Amino acid sequence: MNTTAAADPSTRKLSEFLCFAVYSANLAFGKAYKPILEELGLTYTQYITIIALWEEDHQTVSGLGEKLFLESNTLTPILKKLEVMGYLRRQRDPADERQVLVSLTDAGRRLRERGFGMNLLKETGLTPEEFSASLKAVVTLRNNLIKATQGRE
């Protein structure tokens, strides 16, 4: 982007907005994951929920929501659907009845064998080093935006 466009936001093109680049990359990821998710019968949010539970099974709904950046009112219907599908179970924590624990079932663990190893590295066209650098940059961007907007809600 040239410095004139940066100085005068009214002359910037859509392609020069970082927020649009991130948004459109998210849409492209959705398209790339679509055949995998259709085969598994899952949405992308259900997919990342199961991945988070593989990483750490038997966690609280609130902890899972923090990890996924999802509010409880968004996460709860996802968990209910995955429970109906037989991939996880929810139960009250016997040590603290206010907490709900989420755990994978055997069927949820077996999903890994059905295609969850795919990470689309090849499809990105990035080398492993470029992939790692991009991931780090996006995570830094996300964390900076979260930090900058805390307290505004």
N, C-alpha and C positions, 0 to 999 in steps of 0.2 A: 504494500500500500504506500502511495506517495505521501509526503509530509503535508501537502496541501489538503488532502482528503482528511488526514488525521486532525488538522487544525479546524476544519469546517465540516462538522458532522452532516450538514445538510447536503453535501456533495458526495457522501459515501455511497457506494454501491452495496447491494445486498451481499455480494460475495466477499466484501471486506469486513463483515461483521463476524467476530469470533463466535458469538452466540449462535449465529445461523450455521456456521461451519460445524459446531458441536451438535446442534439440533439435527442437521441433515445427515451427519455421520451416524447419529443414533437411529435415524430412519433406515439408513443403509444397512446397519447391523441387523435391524429387525427383518429386513428382506433376506439377508444372508442366513439368518437363523431359522427362517420360516419353514423350510423343508424338514429340518431336524425336529423342530417343535411339533409340526403337524404329524410326523411319524410317531412321536411320543404322546401326542394328544395333550400337549401342555401349552400354556401361554408363556411368554418370556418371564413374567413376574413369578409364575409358578416354578419355572426352571431355576431362576436364581435363588428362590426360597429353598428348593431342594439342595442346591449346591451349598448354600450356607449351612444347611443341616448336615451335609456330609462332612463339612469342615469341622463342625462342632455340633454333635447330636445332643439331644436332651437339654434344650435351652429355653429360657423364658420367652414368652411372646414379646415382651418389651425389649429384651436384649436382641432378639431376632429383628424386630422393627428398626432398632438403632443401626444394626449392621446393614440392613437393606435400604435405609433412609426412607422408611415407610411409616406412616402414622397407623395407629391401632385400627382405626375405622377403615383403612385401606387393606391392611394385612389380614384382619380377621376373616373376611369373606374368602380370601385366597386360601387360608389355612383350612376353612370349612370345606371348600371344594376339594382340596388335596386329601382331606380326611375321608370324604365320601368316595374319592377315587381309590382309597386304600393305601396311600403312600405315606401317611403320617397319622399320629394320634395326638390328641390334646388331653391333658389331665391336670387337675389342680395339684399344686405342690403340697404334699402332706406337711411339710415344714412351715409353709406360709400359704394359707388358703387364698390369699389375694392374688397370688401368682399362678399363671397357667404355663405348664411345661409342654414343649413340643418335641416329639421324638419321631424318627423315621420308623416305618414298619419294614419288614423284610422286603416287601414289594418296592418300597421307596429306595432301599439300598440297592436292589437289583437294577434300578433304572440306569445306574452308572454303566452297567455292562451293555445297555441298549443304545449307546450313542452319546452319553454325557462326557466322553473323553474329547469330543470335538471342541476345539477352541478357535477355529477359523484363522489361525496364524497364516496359513498359506493364502487364504482369500484376501487378507489385508495387503498382500504384496510387500510387506515389510520384512526386513531381516530380523532375526531374534533380537539384535541389539537395538534396531529402530523401534521394534515393538515395545521393548522394555522402556526405552526413553519416552515414547509416546504415552505409555501407561503412566509413567512417573509424572509427566507434564500434566496430563489430564487430572490425576489425583491431586496434584498440587493446586491446580486451578479450582477444582471442586472444594478442597479444604479452605482455600483463601476466600472463596465466595461465601461459604458457610460462616466462616469467622467474621466476614464483613457484614453479614446480614443478621447475626445473632442479636436478639433483643428487639428486632423490628416487628416481630410477630405479635 
